[in-house]
Amino acid sequence: MTDSAVASTLTFRRSLLAVLGLALVLMLSALDQTVIGNAMPYIVADLGNFNLYSWVATSYLLTSIITVPIFGRLGDYYGRKYFVIAATVLFTLSSALCSFAGSMQMLILWRAVQGIGGGMLVGTAFACIPELFPDTRQRLRWQILFSTAFSIVNALGPTLGGILTEQYGWRSVFYLNLPLGLVALVVSWIYLPYIRPSKKAAIRLDWLGALLIMCVLGSMQLLAEFLPSNGSAFTLIALMLACGISGAVLVFQQRRAHSPILPPPLFAIGPIRQLFMISILIGAVLFTLLYFMPLLFQGGYGYSPKQAAWLITPMGVSITVSAIINGRIVTRMRNPMRLPQMGLLVTATACAILALIGGNGHYGVLMGLMMMAGIGIGFILLNVTIFIQTLALREYLGIATALTQSLRLVGGLLGTALTGAAVTKWYGVHVGGKLLEAGDRQVPEAVSQYFADPQVLLQPVAQQFAQYYPLARSAIVNAIDIGLAVSALLALLAFWQSTRLPLIQFPGVKQQPKENHEILE
């Protein structure tokens, strides 16, 4: 049975329910990423260790990055349905464990476990769509529904996170995954078909490649953490060497591996390499906005979690709207690349303005800028995935789709690590100067010690230090503005990269030869 036959055996109702099951599964991941952003300031205020702020995000991202391509490859060999189900169970259970964390270290550990489940979800669920609907135009129509459901969660997540955190505490944001995970599990089990791939040679997983990728990214993450904090020269040199040697060995090993996790023939296609780079860059921008805008609005502007949520929500709503508009017009354009190019310029502009206005932004202006950033991102994410699926050979379709998502997480990992390190470093630099501006006399030692840790800005105002809070808030705003300025530059770099791409057009009547699959109920 051909791939086209696979799609034709599914009735409209079965197709709709299958896509709904996949959408619910991915909504788990999307909801987690958007809800936790608004809860992060409260988590730090409760558990302490502000220096570990970014690790709550990066621990999740690091394990996700490794598992996305591994399970993308496993799905190519064994089919994807049961990996989707296993991922849903693991993700839901680890969410419950996160809610019981009594320290930042334990939360980071369970977030790493949750990242394994999230990587399994992304690595298998996204690749199910081109498998169920091999025709490009048909796939795009279903992927619009898929992305719309995904984007709706992005829109609702910040508001839910703000309300739940303010009313019931930060642990409630993890409880939210439990009922959604149960529904996703039931729908996927019943309605997602099991598509058995054609017989292939015995699978050989590239575990060494996965370990080397973890070494490269782990050392890069630690280097990003230590460099701004003036770590010892020995530590910095050791991390640089570890990153460089791991990277060199990885390149050598991937060229000789039987089933490489990063297939060299895929990276030999120039446009795909460029699209992968764009995915990394936009991932850095997206995750910086998701994790550090709540800190800016709550710690810098002094808004409550609910008020901050209403500022983040327009970004999710506009991602949804622009993704729907994008899906309606992208296949009709002579040069579809114009849409993501426009999105990158809009996103860069929004980040730059947010950085320039500092702590003087009016509530309505901030809301408009977040909406502007969301509009830009909505015209980027779906297109990059579709373009790569269009360019990749059939045998690499699953791993190419998985790598697109995985490399976006790589960007998020590096973006949040660098921004978190910069915020910790530059807050300390700025707050000292701001406090000295408070008056002609020397600032009391107790004041300097109190505001040395930015997590005090996320706790109730201490009346004895109330007069110094505006200065300390200004310092955290200035520190986050550095991350926003870098995000604007990264978006511009991605735009430049997109201008170097050749014309990408969707196939019409002629389709590439497809492999045989068998669909099992």
C-alpha positions in Angstrom: 0.0 0.0 0.0 1.5 3.4 -1.0 1.6 6.5 1.1 -1.2 8.0 -0.9 -3.2 4.9 -0.2 -2.5 5.3 3.5 -4.2 8.7 3.4 -7.1 7.5 1.3 -8.0 4.7 3.7 -8.6 7.3 6.4 -12.1 8.9 6.4 -12.4 12.6 7.0 -13.7 11.8 10.6 -10.8 9.4 11.3 -8.3 11.9 9.8 -9.7 14.7 12.0 -9.6 12.6 15.1 -6.1 11.4 14.4 -4.8 14.9 13.9 -6.8 16.0 17.0 -5.0 13.2 19.0 -1.6 14.4 17.7 -2.6 18.0 18.5 -3.5 17.2 22.0 -0.2 15.4 22.5 1.8 18.4 21.3 -0.5 20.7 23.3 1.1 19.1 26.3 4.5 20.4 25.3 3.3 23.8 24.1 1.3 24.4 27.3 4.2 23.5 29.5 6.5 25.9 27.7 4.1 28.8 27.8 2.6 28.2 31.3 5.8 27.8 33.1 7.2 31.1 31.9 4.8 33.2 34.1 5.4 30.8 37.0 9.2 31.0 36.9 9.5 34.3 38.9 7.3 32.7 41.6 9.3 29.5 41.5 12.5 31.4 42.1 10.9 33.4 44.9 9.8 30.2 46.6 12.7 27.9 46.0 15.5 30.4 45.8 18.7 30.0 43.7 18.1 32.7 41.1 21.4 31.7 39.5 19.7 28.5 38.4 16.8 30.4 36.8 17.7 29.5 33.2 18.5 25.9 34.2 14.8 25.1 34.6 14.5 25.8 30.9 17.8 24.5 29.7 17.7 21.1 31.5 14.4 20.4 29.7 15.8 21.6 26.4 19.0 19.7 26.6 17.4 16.3 27.1 14.7 17.1 24.5 17.4 17.9 21.9 18.9 14.5 22.3 15.7 12.5 22.3 14.0 14.3 19.4 16.2 12.8 16.6 16.6 9.4 18.4 12.9 8.8 18.5 12.5 10.4 15.0 14.8 7.7 13.8 13.1 4.9 15.9 9.7 6.0 14.4 11.1 5.6 10.9 11.9 2.0 11.7 9.1 0.8 14.0 6.2 3.2 13.4 5.2 6.1 15.6 2.0 5.5 17.4 3.3 3.6 20.4 6.2 6.1 20.9 3.6 8.8 20.9 1.7 7.0 23.7 4.8 6.2 25.7 5.9 9.8 25.5 2.5 11.1 26.7 2.7 8.8 29.7 6.3 9.9 30.6 5.6 13.6 30.1 2.4 13.5 32.2 4.1 11.5 35.1 7.1 13.8 35.2 4.8 16.8 35.3 3.4 15.4 38.5 6.9 14.9 39.9 7.8 18.6 39.0 4.9 19.8 41.1 6.3 18.0 44.2 9.9 19.5 43.8 11.1 20.9 47.1 14.2 22.6 45.7 15.5 24.1 42.5 17.9 21.2 42.0 15.0 18.6 42.2 12.9 20.7 39.9 15.7 20.9 37.4 16.1 17.1 37.6 12.4 16.3 37.0 12.4 18.9 34.2 15.2 17.0 32.5 13.1 13.8 32.8 10.1 15.8 31.4 12.4 16.9 28.5 12.9 13.2 27.5 9.1 12.9 27.2 8.9 16.2 25.4 11.6 15.2 23.0 9.8 11.9 22.3 6.5 13.8 21.6 8.1 16.3 19.2 10.3 13.7 17.5 7.3 11.4 16.7 4.2 13.6 16.6 5.4 16.1 14.0 6.6 13.3 11.7 3.2 11.6 11.8 1.7 14.4 9.7 3.7 13.9 6.5 3.3 10.2 6.9 -0.5 10.3 7.2 -0.8 13.0 4.4 2.1 12.6 1.9 0.6 15.0 -0.6 2.1 18.5 0.1 -1.1 20.5 -0.4 -3.3 18.1 1.5 -0.6 17.9 4.3 -0.6 21.7 4.5 -4.4 21.8 5.0 -4.2 19.4 7.9 -1.1 21.0 9.3 -2.9 24.3 9.5 -5.4 22.6 11.8 -2.6 21.0 13.7 -0.7 24.3 14.1 -3.9 26.2 15.0 -4.6 23.9 17.9 -0.9 24.2 18.9 -1.1 28.0 18.7 -4.3 28.2 20.6 -2.5 26.7 23.6 0.3 29.2 23.1 -2.3 31.9 23.3 -4.0 30.5 26.4 -0.9 29.3 28.2 0.4 32.6 29.5 -3.0 33.6 30.9 -3.6 30.2 32.5 -0.1 30.3 34.0 -0.6 33.8 35.4 -4.1 33.0 36.9 -3.1 29.6 38.3 0.1 31.0 39.8 -1.5 33.9 41.4 -4.5 32.0 42.7 -3.2 28.6 43.6 0.6 28.8 43.5 3.2 27.8 41.0 2.8 24.0 41.5 -0.7 24.2 40.0 0.8 24.9 36.5 2.2 21.4 36.5 -1.1 19.9 37.7 -2.6 21.3 34.5 -0.8 18.7 32.4 -2.5 15.8 34.2 -6.0 16.0 32.8 -4.8 17.1 29.4 -2.3 14.2 29.3 -5.0 11.7 30.1 -7.3 13.0 27.3 -4.4 13.0 24.8 -3.5 9.4 25.8 -7.1 8.1 25.2 -7.6 9.9 21.9 -4.2 8.9 20.5 -4.7 5.3 21.6 -8.1 5.0 19.9 -7.8 7.1 16.8 -4.2 7.4 15.8 -3.5 4.7 13.2 -0.4 2.5 13.5 1.5 2.8 10.2 4.1 0.1 9.9 7.1 1.1 7.8 8.3 -1.2 5.0 10.9 -3.8 6.0 14.3 -2.4 6.4 17.7 -3.6 7.6 18.2 -4.1 11.3 18.3 -0.7 13.0 21.5 0.6 14.6 20.9 3.6 16.8 23.7 6.1 16.9 24.1 6.3 20.7 27.7 7.5 20.4 26.5 10.4 18.3 23.8 11.2 20.8 26.4 11.2 23.6 28.7 13.5 21.6 25.9 15.9 20.9 25.1 16.0 24.6 28.8 16.7 25.3 28.9 19.5 22.8 25.7 21.2 23.9 26.4 20.6 27.6 29.8 22.2 27.5 28.4 25.1 25.5 25.7 25.6 28.0 28.2 25.6 30.9 30.5 27.9 29.0 27.6 30.3 28.6 27.0 30.1 32.3 30.6 30.6 33.5 31.9 33.1 31.0 29.9 36.2 32.2 30.5 35.2 35.8 34.2 35.4 35.4 34.9 31.8 36.1 38.4 30.6 36.5 40.6 30.5 33.5 41.2 26.7 33.9 37.4 26.1 33.9 36.8 28.2 30.8 39.7 26.6 28.9 38.6 23.1 29.9 35.0 23.8 28.7 36.2 25.3 25.4 38.4 22.3 24.8 35.6 19.9 25.7 33.3 21.7 23.3 35.8 21.8 20.5 37.1 18.2 20.8 33.5 16.8 21.1 32.4 18.8 18.1 35.4 17.6 16.0 34.9 13.9 17.0 31.1 14.3 16.3 31.8 15.4 12.7 34.3 12.6 12.2 32.0 10.0 13.8 28.8 11.0 11.9 30.6 10.5 8.5 31.3 6.9 9.4 28.3 5.9 11.5 25.9 3.3 10.0 22.8 5.3 10.9 24.0 8.7 11.9 21.8 10.9 14.1 22.9 13.8 11.9 22.8 12.3 8.4 25.6 13.9 6.3 23.6 13.6 3.0 20.8 15.7 4.6 23.3 18.4 5.6 24.9 18.2 2.2 21.8 20.0 0.8 22.7 23.7 1.0 19.1 25.1 1.4 18.3 22.6 4.2 21.5 23.6 6.1 20.4 27.2 5.8 16.9 26.4 7.0 18.3 24.5 10.0 20.4 27.6 10.9 17.2 29.7 10.7 15.5 27.2 13.0 18.3 27.6 15.6 18.2 31.4 15.4 14.5 31.7 15.7 14.5 29.1 18.6 16.8 31.4 20.5 14.5 34.4 20.0 11.3 32.5 20.8 12.6 30.9 24.1 14.2 34.1 25.2 10.8 35.8 24.9 8.9 32.9 26.6 11.2 32.7 29.6 12.4 36.2 30.2 9.5 38.4 29.3 7.6 37.3 32.5 10.8 38.2 34.5 10.9 41.6 32.8 7.2 42.3 33.4 7.1 41.0 37.0 10.6 41.8 38.3 11.3 44.9 36.2 7.9 46.5 35.9 6.4 45.1 39.1 3.3 43.6 37.5 1.5 40.7 39.1 1.6 37.3 37.4 -1.9 37.9 36.0 -1.0 41.3 34.6 2.2 39.8 33.1 0.1 37.0 31.6 -2.1 39.5 29.8 1.0 41.0 28.3 2.3 37.6 27.1 -1.0 36.4 25.8 -1.1 38.6 22.7 2.0 37.0 21.4 0.3 33.5 21.5 -2.9 34.9 20.0 -1.0 36.6 17.1 1.1 33.5 16.5 -2.2 31.6 16.0 -3.8 34.3 13.7 -0.7 34.8 11.5 -0.1 31.0 11.2 -3.7 30.6 9.9 -3.2 33.4 7.4 0.1 32.0 6.4 -1.4 28.6 5.7 -4.1 30.1 3.5 -1.7 32.0 1.2 1.7 30.3 1.3 1.0 27.7 -1.4 -0.3 30.4 -3.7 2.8 32.6 -3.7 5.4 32.5 -6.4 8.1 33.0 -3.7 6.8 31.5 -0.4 10.0 32.6 1.4 8.7 36.2 1.4 6.4 35.3 4.4 9.1 34.1 6.8 11.4 37.0 5.7 8.7 39.4 6.6 8.1 37.6 9.9 11.8 37.8 10.8 11.9 41.6 10.1 8.8 42.1 12.2 10.2 40.0 15.1 13.5 41.8 15.0 11.8 45.2 15.1 9.6 44.2 18.1 12.6 42.9 20.1 14.6 46.0 19.3 11.9 48.4 20.4 11.4 46.4 23.6 15.1 46.8 24.3 15.1 50.5 23.5 12.2 51.6 25.7 13.7 50.1 28.8 11.5 50.4 31.8 9.4 53.3 30.3 7.0 51.2 28.3 3.3 51.9 28.7 1.1 48.8 29.4 -0.6 49.1 26.0 2.6 49.7 24.2 4.1 46.5 25.7 1.1 44.5 24.8 1.3 45.8 21.2 5.0 44.9 20.9 4.3 41.3 22.2 1.6 41.0 19.6 4.0 42.3 17.0 6.6 39.7 18.0 3.9 36.9 17.8 2.8 38.0 14.3 6.4 37.7 13.1 7.0 34.3 14.7 3.7 32.9 13.3 5.0 33.5 9.8 8.3 31.7 10.5 7.8 28.4 12.5 5.4 26.5 10.2 7.1 27.6 7.0 10.5 26.4 8.1 9.1 23.0 8.8 7.2 22.8 5.5 10.2 24.0 3.4 12.5 21.4 5.0 9.9 18.6 4.4 9.6 19.8 0.8 13.4 19.7 0.2 14.2 16.5 2.1 14.4 13.1 0.3 11.7 10.7 1.4 14.1 8.4 3.2 15.2 11.4 5.4 11.7 12.9 5.9 11.2 11.7 9.5 14.7 12.6 10.7 14.6 16.0 8.9 11.3 16.9 10.6 12.7 15.8 13.9 15.9 17.8 13.5 14.0 20.9 12.6 12.3 20.8 15.9 15.5 19.7 17.7 17.6 22.5 16.3 14.9 25.0 17.3 15.4 23.6 20.9 19.2 24.0 20.4 18.6 27.6 19.7 16.3 27.9 22.8 18.9 26.1 24.9 21.7 28.5 23.9 19.5 31.6 23.9 18.1 31.0 27.4 21.5 30.0 28.8 23.2 33.1 27.4 20.4 35.5 28.4 20.2 34.0 31.9 23.9 34.4 32.4 23.8 37.9 31.0 21.0 38.9 33.3 22.8 37.5 36.4 26.0 39.3 35.4 24.7 42.6 34.3 22.1 43.0 37.0 25.0 42.9 39.5 26.8 45.6 37.4 23.8 47.8 37.0 22.3 47.6 40.4 25.5 48.9 42.1 25.5 52.0 39.9 21.8 52.6 40.3 21.9 52.4 44.1 24.8 54.9 44.1 22.5 57.3 42.3 20.0 57.2 45.1 21.7 60.1 47.0 24.9 61.9 47.8 25.7 59.8 50.8 27.0 56.2 50.7 24.4 53.5 50.3 24.1 51.4 53.5 25.7 48.0 53.3 22.4 46.3 54.2 20.8 47.8 51.1 23.5 46.6 48.8 23.4 43.1 50.2 19.6 43.0 50.1 19.4 43.9 46.4 22.5 41.8 45.4 20.1 38.9 44.6 17.5 39.9 41.9 15.0 37.4 43.3 14.0 40.0 46.0 12.2 41.8 43.2 9.9 38.8 42.8 8.9 38.9 46.5 6.7 41.2 48.5 8.2 44.7 48.9 10.2 45.1 52.1 9.1 48.5 53.5 12.4 49.4 55.0 14.0 49.3 51.5 10.9 50.5 49.5 12.7 53.7 48.2 15.4 51.6 46.5 13.0 49.3 44.5 12.6 51.5 41.5 16.4 51.6 41.1 16.8 47.9 41.4 13.9 47.3 39.0 15.6 49.6 36.5 18.8 47.5 36.9 16.9 44.2 36.0 15.3 45.9 33.0 18.6 47.1 31.7 20.0 43.5 32.1 17.1 41.9 30.2 17.3 44.6 27.5 20.7 43.2 26.6 19.1 39.8 25.8 16.4 41.5 23.8 18.9 43.5 21.8 20.8 40.2 21.0 17.5 38.6 20.0 16.9 41.4 17.5 20.3 40.8 16.0 19.7 37.1 15.8 16.4 37.7 14.0 18.2 40.0 11.5 20.9 37.3 11.0 18.2 34.8 10.2 16.7 37.2 7.8 20.0 37.6 6.0 20.3 33.8 5.9 16.9 33.6 4.3 17.8 36.0 1.5 20.5 33.5 0.4 18.0 30.7 -0.1 17.1 29.6 -3.6 13.5 29.8 -4.7 11.5 27.1 -2.9 8.3 26.0 -4.6 5.8 23.3 -3.5 5.4 20.3 -5.8 2.2 20.3 -7.9 0.9 17.3 -9.6 4.2 15.4 -9.8 5.2 13.9 -6.5 8.4 12.0 -5.5 8.1 8.2 -5.5 6.9 7.0 -2.1 7.8 4.0 -0.1 5.3 1.3 0.8 3.6 1.4 4.1 1.0 -0.8 5.7 -1.7 0.8 7.8 -2.9 -1.3 10.7 -5.9 -0.5 12.8 
